[in-house]
Amino acid sequence: MSKISRVPSGENTAHDSQHQPGSAGVPPKPAGHLKRTLNASNAFETITKLMASSPVLVEAAVRPKIPAALREKIFLAVTAVNDCRYCKWGHTHFAMAQGVPLEEVNQILGHQITSLQAVDQAEATVLLFAQQYAEDLDKIDPASLENLRRFYSQAEVEEILAYVRFITLTNLTGNTVDAFLDRFRGNLLEGLVAAAAVPFALLLENLAKLDHQVGMDPIRPDRDATPQDIPPKPTPKAKSDAGAGGARSDGTHGGKKNG
């Protein structure tokens, strides 16, 4: 069994308010469940299987054998099991761009594949095969494969399997990125904030010291002094009662000297 890492789970549908969990099929996974990620035990096998289907993918890029809308539904069906939030967001938009209604997108992401059988049994068989592959950790169920061949040719089955293997690798890659970010997100952000704040803190501290030592306010150079340290203001001298012609200290009167 492949190793899984705990990554906070996203929501199970594109718009949860528009769907209810189905009674059949795989039940939606609760928030905080364990997600599959790439690791030493499954990376080689996952990549090898995709490489085996690479010629089919190359041909499908030029001459696809199944409609683009069905391809996006396959991607959503596998993503609903592996719960990669990046693939869920991207292929929801891609599917809607191919004409897939939002209600059907939510049914696929909500594991309500059996409810689609009344509309198109062949497509429902494809989606059940894709989800079974993801649930069985990349193992092909012979019964599901045989049921798929009832509706599709061998070339179409190979293309469907190639799409399933492709989205499996991208799902696990996205979950691996999330696991890495979740492990280092808190410490990394705290370290970046602290590192960015240090230069500003040192600058403010040095400015405060300089301001305290030499004074930087020309209007109040004595603002740091206490009331006892501030000298009293000089009082103006009293004017002589004699007026401009009164006696002066040098013995003169008015502007003339005696004798």
C-alpha positions as YAML, in Angstrom:
chain: A
units: angstrom
residues:
- id: 1
  name: MET
  ca: [0.00, 0.00, 0.00]
- id: 2
  name: SER
  ca: [1.24, 3.44, -0.85]
- id: 3
  name: LYS
  ca: [2.38, 5.76, 1.86]
- id: 4
  name: ILE
  ca: [0.09, 8.66, 2.61]
- id: 5
  name: SER
  ca: [0.69, 11.97, 4.32]
- id: 6
  name: ARG
  ca: [-1.68, 14.09, 6.33]
- id: 7
  name: VAL
  ca: [-2.66, 17.17, 4.40]
- id: 8
  name: PRO
  ca: [-5.66, 19.34, 5.33]
- id: 9
  name: SER
  ca: [-8.40, 18.34, 2.97]
- id: 10
  name: GLY
  ca: [-10.29, 20.81, 0.86]
- id: 11
  name: GLU
  ca: [-13.97, 20.65, 0.07]
- id: 12
  name: ASN
  ca: [-15.40, 17.72, -1.84]
- id: 13
  name: THR
  ca: [-17.13, 19.72, -4.57]
- id: 14
  name: ALA
  ca: [-16.71, 22.91, -6.49]
- id: 15
  name: HIS
  ca: [-19.72, 24.42, -4.70]
- id: 16
  name: ASP
  ca: [-20.73, 22.34, -1.69]
- id: 17
  name: SER
  ca: [-24.02, 24.14, -1.25]
- id: 18
  name: GLN
  ca: [-25.22, 22.63, -4.50]
- id: 19
  name: HIS
  ca: [-24.88, 18.93, -3.71]
- id: 20
  name: GLN
  ca: [-25.71, 16.35, -1.08]
- id: 21
  name: PRO
  ca: [-23.65, 13.19, -0.42]
- id: 22
  name: GLY
  ca: [-24.83, 10.26, -2.50]
- id: 23
  name: SER
  ca: [-26.12, 7.09, -0.97]
- id: 24
  name: ALA
  ca: [-24.22, 4.89, -3.40]
- id: 25
  name: GLY
  ca: [-20.64, 4.75, -4.52]
- id: 26
  name: VAL
  ca: [-17.66, 5.96, -2.52]
- id: 27
  name: PRO
  ca: [-18.71, 8.31, 0.31]
- id: 28
  name: PRO
  ca: [-17.18, 11.78, 0.45]
- id: 29
  name: LYS
  ca: [-14.08, 12.00, 2.59]
- id: 30
  name: PRO
  ca: [-14.17, 14.17, 5.69]
- id: 31
  name: ALA
  ca: [-11.95, 17.21, 6.13]
- id: 32
  name: GLY
  ca: [-8.47, 16.40, 7.43]
- id: 33
  name: HIS
  ca: [-8.30, 12.90, 5.94]
- id: 34
  name: LEU
  ca: [-5.05, 11.32, 4.81]
- id: 35
  name: LYS
  ca: [-4.08, 12.11, 1.24]
- id: 36
  name: ARG
  ca: [-1.86, 10.05, -1.02]
- id: 37
  name: THR
  ca: [1.45, 11.63, -1.96]
- id: 38
  name: LEU
  ca: [4.44, 10.65, -4.01]
- id: 39
  name: ASN
  ca: [7.11, 8.80, -2.04]
- id: 40
  name: ALA
  ca: [9.89, 6.29, -2.48]
- id: 41
  name: SER
  ca: [7.50, 3.33, -2.57]
- id: 42
  name: ASN
  ca: [5.03, 4.54, -5.20]
- id: 43
  name: ALA
  ca: [6.75, 7.20, -7.31]
- id: 44
  name: PHE
  ca: [8.60, 4.78, -9.59]
- id: 45
  name: GLU
  ca: [5.55, 2.61, -10.19]
- id: 46
  name: THR
  ca: [3.27, 5.59, -10.86]
- id: 47
  name: ILE
  ca: [5.69, 7.16, -13.32]
- id: 48
  name: THR
  ca: [6.40, 3.83, -15.02]
- id: 49
  name: LYS
  ca: [2.70, 3.19, -15.63]
- id: 50
  name: LEU
  ca: [2.29, 6.66, -17.09]
- id: 51
  name: MET
  ca: [5.30, 6.14, -19.37]
- id: 52
  name: ALA
  ca: [3.73, 2.91, -20.62]
- id: 53
  name: SER
  ca: [0.65, 4.91, -21.65]
- id: 54
  name: SER
  ca: [2.61, 7.86, -23.04]
- id: 55
  name: PRO
  ca: [2.27, 6.81, -26.73]
- id: 56
  name: VAL
  ca: [-1.51, 6.72, -26.27]
- id: 57
  name: LEU
  ca: [-1.46, 10.17, -24.67]
- id: 58
  name: VAL
  ca: [0.61, 11.58, -27.51]
- id: 59
  name: GLU
  ca: [-1.81, 10.20, -30.07]
- id: 60
  name: ALA
  ca: [-4.79, 11.41, -28.06]
- id: 61
  name: ALA
  ca: [-3.38, 14.93, -28.12]
- id: 62
  name: VAL
  ca: [-3.59, 14.84, -31.93]
- id: 63
  name: ARG
  ca: [-6.49, 12.48, -32.62]
- id: 64
  name: PRO
  ca: [-8.50, 11.81, -29.46]
- id: 65
  name: LYS
  ca: [-10.88, 8.88, -29.53]
- id: 66
  name: ILE
  ca: [-13.16, 10.06, -26.74]
- id: 67
  name: PRO
  ca: [-14.73, 13.51, -26.32]
- id: 68
  name: ALA
  ca: [-12.90, 16.22, -24.39]
- id: 69
  name: ALA
  ca: [-15.82, 16.55, -21.99]
- id: 70
  name: LEU
  ca: [-15.53, 12.86, -21.04]
- id: 71
  name: ARG
  ca: [-11.79, 13.28, -20.59]
- id: 72
  name: GLU
  ca: [-12.38, 16.07, -18.07]
- id: 73
  name: LYS
  ca: [-14.98, 13.96, -16.27]
- id: 74
  name: ILE
  ca: [-12.38, 11.19, -15.92]
- id: 75
  name: PHE
  ca: [-9.94, 13.68, -14.43]
- id: 76
  name: LEU
  ca: [-12.59, 14.85, -11.95]
- id: 77
  name: ALA
  ca: [-13.54, 11.28, -11.00]
- id: 78
  name: VAL
  ca: [-9.96, 10.38, -10.05]
- id: 79
  name: THR
  ca: [-9.41, 13.75, -8.39]
- id: 80
  name: ALA
  ca: [-12.50, 13.21, -6.25]
- id: 81
  name: VAL
  ca: [-10.75, 10.21, -4.67]
- id: 82
  name: ASN
  ca: [-7.21, 11.62, -4.40]
- id: 83
  name: ASP
  ca: [-8.52, 15.06, -3.40]
- id: 84
  name: CYS
  ca: [-5.90, 17.25, -5.03]
- id: 85
  name: ARG
  ca: [-7.16, 20.79, -4.60]
- id: 86
  name: TYR
  ca: [-5.15, 22.12, -7.54]
- id: 87
  name: CYS
  ca: [-6.54, 19.53, -9.99]
- id: 88
  name: LYS
  ca: [-10.02, 19.93, -8.55]
- id: 89
  name: TRP
  ca: [-10.01, 23.66, -9.16]
- id: 90
  name: GLY
  ca: [-8.42, 23.48, -12.60]
- id: 91
  name: HIS
  ca: [-10.42, 20.60, -14.08]
- id: 92
  name: THR
  ca: [-13.69, 21.96, -12.73]
- id: 93
  name: HIS
  ca: [-13.13, 25.01, -14.92]
- id: 94
  name: PHE
  ca: [-11.88, 22.92, -17.86]
- id: 95
  name: ALA
  ca: [-14.90, 20.63, -17.65]
- id: 96
  name: MET
  ca: [-17.33, 23.53, -17.60]
- id: 97
  name: ALA
  ca: [-15.50, 25.03, -20.57]
- id: 98
  name: GLN
  ca: [-16.23, 21.77, -22.42]
- id: 99
  name: GLY
  ca: [-19.94, 22.10, -21.68]
- id: 100
  name: VAL
  ca: [-20.19, 19.95, -18.54]
- id: 101
  name: PRO
  ca: [-22.90, 21.43, -16.27]
- id: 102
  name: LEU
  ca: [-21.86, 22.49, -12.79]
- id: 103
  name: GLU
  ca: [-24.43, 20.14, -11.29]
- id: 104
  name: GLU
  ca: [-22.77, 17.18, -13.00]
- id: 105
  name: VAL
  ca: [-19.32, 18.37, -11.90]
- id: 106
  name: ASN
  ca: [-20.54, 18.41, -8.30]
- id: 107
  name: GLN
  ca: [-22.06, 14.96, -8.68]
- id: 108
  name: ILE
  ca: [-18.71, 13.57, -9.85]
- id: 109
  name: LEU
  ca: [-16.76, 15.30, -7.11]
- id: 110
  name: GLY
  ca: [-19.38, 14.16, -4.59]
- id: 111
  name: HIS
  ca: [-18.97, 10.50, -5.65]
- id: 112
  name: GLN
  ca: [-22.53, 10.36, -6.97]
- id: 113
  name: ILE
  ca: [-21.58, 8.39, -10.07]
- id: 114
  name: THR
  ca: [-24.53, 6.01, -9.83]
- id: 115
  name: SER
  ca: [-26.92, 8.93, -10.16]
- id: 116
  name: LEU
  ca: [-25.44, 9.60, -13.61]
- id: 117
  name: GLN
  ca: [-26.27, 6.13, -14.92]
- id: 118
  name: ALA
  ca: [-29.81, 7.17, -15.72]
- id: 119
  name: VAL
  ca: [-28.43, 9.85, -18.04]
- id: 120
  name: ASP
  ca: [-25.56, 7.98, -19.69]
- id: 121
  name: GLN
  ca: [-24.71, 4.47, -18.53]
- id: 122
  name: ALA
  ca: [-21.59, 4.28, -20.68]
- id: 123
  name: GLU
  ca: [-20.07, 7.44, -19.16]
- id: 124
  name: ALA
  ca: [-21.03, 6.30, -15.66]
- id: 125
  name: THR
  ca: [-19.14, 3.06, -16.31]
- id: 126
  name: VAL
  ca: [-16.03, 5.04, -17.27]
- id: 127
  name: LEU
  ca: [-16.19, 7.18, -14.15]
- id: 128
  name: LEU
  ca: [-16.75, 4.19, -11.89]
- id: 129
  name: PHE
  ca: [-13.70, 2.53, -13.46]
- id: 130
  name: ALA
  ca: [-11.62, 5.67, -12.85]
- id: 131
  name: GLN
  ca: [-12.66, 5.94, -9.21]
- id: 132
  name: GLN
  ca: [-12.13, 2.22, -8.65]
- id: 133
  name: TYR
  ca: [-8.58, 2.59, -10.00]
- id: 134
  name: ALA
  ca: [-7.86, 5.43, -7.57]
- id: 135
  name: GLU
  ca: [-9.46, 3.67, -4.60]
- id: 136
  name: ASP
  ca: [-7.50, 0.47, -5.26]
- id: 137
  name: LEU
  ca: [-4.23, 2.41, -5.35]
- id: 138
  name: ASP
  ca: [-3.64, 2.16, -9.10]
- id: 139
  name: LYS
  ca: [-4.74, -1.45, -9.42]
- id: 140
  name: ILE
  ca: [-7.04, -2.38, -12.31]
- id: 141
  name: ASP
  ca: [-10.12, -4.34, -11.33]
- id: 142
  name: PRO
  ca: [-10.73, -7.01, -14.00]
- id: 143
  name: ALA
  ca: [-14.49, -6.83, -13.56]
- id: 144
  name: SER
  ca: [-14.51, -3.05, -14.00]
- id: 145
  name: LEU
  ca: [-12.29, -3.34, -17.07]
- id: 146
  name: GLU
  ca: [-14.54, -5.96, -18.62]
- id: 147
  name: ASN
  ca: [-17.59, -3.83, -17.94]
- id: 148
  name: LEU
  ca: [-15.83, -0.89, -19.61]
- id: 149
  name: ARG
  ca: [-15.25, -2.94, -22.76]
- id: 150
  name: ARG
  ca: [-18.98, -3.44, -23.12]
- id: 151
  name: PHE
  ca: [-19.32, 0.18, -24.20]
- id: 152
  name: TYR
  ca: [-15.93, 1.15, -25.65]
- id: 153
  name: SER
  ca: [-13.43, -0.24, -28.13]
- id: 154
  name: GLN
  ca: [-9.98, -1.44, -27.13]
- id: 155
  name: ALA
  ca: [-8.39, 1.76, -28.41]
- id: 156
  name: GLU
  ca: [-10.84, 3.86, -26.42]
- id: 157
  name: VAL
  ca: [-10.23, 1.77, -23.30]
- id: 158
  name: GLU
  ca: [-6.48, 2.31, -23.63]
- id: 159
  name: GLU
  ca: [-7.03, 6.05, -23.94]
- id: 160
  name: ILE
  ca: [-9.27, 6.07, -20.87]
- id: 161
  name: LEU
  ca: [-6.63, 4.17, -18.89]
- id: 162
  name: ALA
  ca: [-3.95, 6.60, -20.08]
- id: 163
  name: TYR
  ca: [-6.01, 9.55, -18.82]
- id: 164
  name: VAL
  ca: [-6.53, 7.82, -15.47]
- id: 165
  name: ARG
  ca: [-2.81, 7.23, -15.05]
- id: 166
  name: PHE
  ca: [-1.97, 10.78, -16.09]
- id: 167
  name: ILE
  ca: [-4.32, 12.44, -13.60]
- id: 168
  name: THR
  ca: [-3.17, 10.04, -10.86]
- id: 169
  name: LEU
  ca: [0.40, 11.29, -11.17]
- id: 170
  name: THR
  ca: [-0.70, 14.94, -11.22]
- id: 171
  name: ASN
  ca: [-2.95, 14.40, -8.19]
- id: 172
  name: LEU
  ca: [-0.18, 12.84, -6.15]
- id: 173
  name: THR
  ca: [2.24, 15.55, -7.23]
- id: 174
  name: GLY
  ca: [-0.16, 18.28, -6.10]
- id: 175
  name: ASN
  ca: [-0.74, 16.54, -2.77]
- id: 176
  name: THR
  ca: [3.02, 16.20, -2.29]
- id: 177
  name: VAL
  ca: [3.46, 19.94, -2.81]
- id: 178
  name: ASP
  ca: [0.70, 20.60, -0.29]
- id: 179
  name: ALA
  ca: [2.29, 18.26, 2.24]
- id: 180
  name: PHE
  ca: [5.62, 20.07, 1.88]
- id: 181
  name: LEU
  ca: [4.03, 23.51, 2.25]
- id: 182
  name: ASP
  ca: [1.94, 22.41, 5.20]
- id: 183
  name: ARG
  ca: [5.03, 21.16, 7.02]
- id: 184
  name: PHE
  ca: [7.08, 24.33, 6.56]
- id: 185
  name: ARG
  ca: [4.40, 27.00, 6.14]
- id: 186
  name: GLY
  ca: [4.25, 28.18, 9.78]
- id: 187
  name: ASN
  ca: [7.99, 28.30, 10.51]
- id: 188
  name: LEU
  ca: [8.81, 29.80, 7.13]
- id: 189
  name: LEU
  ca: [6.32, 32.64, 7.39]
- id: 190
  name: GLU
  ca: [7.26, 33.44, 10.95]
- id: 191
  name: GLY
  ca: [10.94, 33.53, 10.00]
- id: 192
  name: LEU
  ca: [10.32, 35.80, 7.02]
- id: 193
  name: VAL
  ca: [8.26, 38.24, 9.08]
- id: 194
  name: ALA
  ca: [10.86, 38.32, 11.84]
- id: 195
  name: ALA
  ca: [13.73, 38.82, 9.38]
- id: 196
  name: ALA
  ca: [11.87, 41.66, 7.67]
- id: 197
  name: ALA
  ca: [11.08, 43.35, 10.98]
- id: 198
  name: VAL
  ca: [14.63, 43.30, 12.40]
- id: 199
  name: PRO
  ca: [16.13, 46.10, 10.24]
- id: 200
  name: PHE
  ca: [13.21, 48.43, 10.96]
- id: 201
  name: ALA
  ca: [13.37, 47.71, 14.67]
- id: 202
  name: LEU
  ca: [17.11, 48.44, 14.78]
- id: 203
  name: LEU
  ca: [16.64, 51.65, 12.79]
- id: 204
  name: LEU
  ca: [13.95, 52.92, 15.14]
- id: 205
  name: GLU
  ca: [16.03, 52.03, 18.18]
- id: 206
  name: ASN
  ca: [19.09, 53.89, 16.86]
- id: 207
  name: LEU
  ca: [17.01, 56.94, 15.94]
- id: 208
  name: ALA
  ca: [15.52, 56.98, 19.42]
- id: 209
  name: LYS
  ca: [18.97, 56.85, 21.02]
- id: 210
  name: LEU
  ca: [20.31, 59.60, 18.77]
- id: 211
  name: ASP
  ca: [17.28, 61.77, 19.45]
- id: 212
  name: HIS
  ca: [17.73, 61.29, 23.19]
- id: 213
  name: GLN
  ca: [21.43, 62.14, 23.16]
- id: 214
  name: VAL
  ca: [21.69, 65.20, 20.91]
- id: 215
  name: GLY
  ca: [18.11, 66.36, 20.59]
- id: 216
  name: MET
  ca: [16.43, 66.58, 17.23]
- id: 217
  name: ASP
  ca: [13.64, 69.07, 18.04]
- id: 218
  name: PRO
  ca: [14.81, 72.68, 17.40]
- id: 219
  name: ILE
  ca: [11.66, 74.09, 18.96]
- id: 220
  name: ARG
  ca: [12.10, 72.37, 22.34]
- id: 221
  name: PRO
  ca: [15.77, 71.61, 22.99]
- id: 222
  name: ASP
  ca: [15.00, 71.34, 26.73]
- id: 223
  name: ARG
  ca: [12.12, 68.89, 26.38]
- id: 224
  name: ASP
  ca: [13.99, 66.16, 28.29]
- id: 225
  name: ALA
  ca: [14.86, 68.43, 31.23]
- id: 226
  name: THR
  ca: [12.95, 68.37, 34.51]
- id: 227
  name: PRO
  ca: [11.27, 71.51, 35.91]
- id: 228
  name: GLN
  ca: [14.10, 71.91, 38.44]
- id: 229
  name: ASP
  ca: [16.72, 71.91, 35.65]
- id: 230
  name: ILE
  ca: [15.08, 74.68, 33.62]
- id: 231
  name: PRO
  ca: [16.50, 78.12, 34.63]
- id: 232
  name: PRO
  ca: [13.94, 80.84, 35.39]
- id: 233
  name: LYS
  ca: [13.33, 83.41, 32.71]
- id: 234
  name: PRO
  ca: [14.95, 86.87, 33.38]
- id: 235
  name: THR
  ca: [12.54, 89.62, 34.52]
- id: 236
  name: PRO
  ca: [12.58, 92.99, 32.65]
- id: 237
  name: LYS
  ca: [14.28, 95.97, 34.44]
- id: 238
  name: ALA
  ca: [12.01, 98.60, 35.98]
- id: 239
  name: LYS
  ca: [11.92, 101.93, 34.26]
- id: 240
  name: SER
  ca: [13.17, 105.04, 36.18]
- id: 241
  name: ASP
  ca: [10.42, 107.21, 37.68]
- id: 242
  name: ALA
  ca: [12.40, 110.32, 36.67]
- id: 243
  name: GLY
  ca: [11.76, 109.69, 33.03]
- id: 244
  name: ALA
  ca: [14.16, 110.53, 30.28]
- id: 245
  name: GLY
  ca: [15.60, 113.54, 32.19]
- id: 246
  name: GLY
  ca: [16.03, 111.88, 35.60]
- id: 247
  name: ALA
  ca: [19.26, 111.37, 37.50]
- id: 248
  name: ARG
  ca: [21.63, 108.73, 36.19]
- id: 249
  name: SER
  ca: [24.07, 106.65, 38.08]
- id: 250
  name: ASP
  ca: [26.97, 108.61, 36.67]
- id: 251
  name: GLY
  ca: [25.70, 111.84, 38.33]
- id: 252
  name: THR
  ca: [24.44, 113.48, 35.16]
- id: 253
  name: HIS
  ca: [21.02, 115.03, 34.65]
- id: 254
  name: GLY
  ca: [19.47, 114.83, 31.32]
- id: 255
  name: GLY
  ca: [22.27, 114.99, 28.80]
- id: 256
  name: LYS
  ca: [24.61, 117.46, 30.69]
- id: 257
  name: LYS
  ca: [27.26, 116.90, 33.30]
- id: 258
  name: ASN
  ca: [27.61, 119.01, 36.50]
- id: 259
  name: GLY
  ca: [30.17, 121.77, 36.68]
...
